[in-house]
Amino acid sequence: MFDIAFSELAVIMLVALIVIGPERLPKVARTAGHLWGRVQRYVHNVKNDINNDLALGEARELQGNIRNEANDIIKYVQDAGLTAEQKILQAQHGKIFDAPDASAQPAPPPPDKPA
């Protein structure tokens, strides 16, 4: 997070020793350590919350995409089923079409078989 060299750290400790004094320095250092730990835990929790929110958003987007794809597949299967039913009905009534347009002519009925 912060890039502090050893020489900079030594200067900070020397200034703290002079300003705070040797009697109170251990207590201040302990308090600073506790505060630093709290800051690190807080930053860690915030990062986790942000990552969880991003993952939740991605999961919702993925869920929507899957739902759309499933709906497309259902529609395709229903259309295919209707087309198959139409072809079956047309075959049963002797109206076989090559193309589903209106200009198509029905195929001639099969010749009757002599009994």
C-alpha positions, 0 to 999 in steps of 0.5 A, a space after each residue: 500500500 505505502 512504500 516506505 524505505 528502511 531509512 525513512 522508517 528510521 527517521 520516523 522512529 527517531 522523531 517519534 522518540 524525540 517528540 513522544 519521549 521514551 516513557 510513552 513510546 511503547 504505549 503509543 506504538 501499541 496503540 498505533 499497531 492496534 489502529 493499523 490493524 483496524 485499518 487493514 481489517 476495514 480495508 479488507 472488508 471493504 474490498 470483500 464487499 466490493 468484490 461480492 457486489 461485483 460477483 453478484 452483479 455478474 451472477 445476475 447478468 449471467 442468470 438473465 443471459 441464461 434465462 433469455 437463452 432458455 426462452 429462445 430454446 423453448 420458443 425454437 422447440 415449440 416452433 419445431 413441434 408446431 411445424 412437425 404437427 403441421 407436416 403430419 396433418 398435411 401428410 394425413 390429408 394428402 397435402 404435402 408442401 415442399 415450401 411453406 409459402 402460399 404459391 405451393 401446389 399440393 402434391 397429387 393424391 397417391 393412386 388408389 391400390 386395387 384390393 
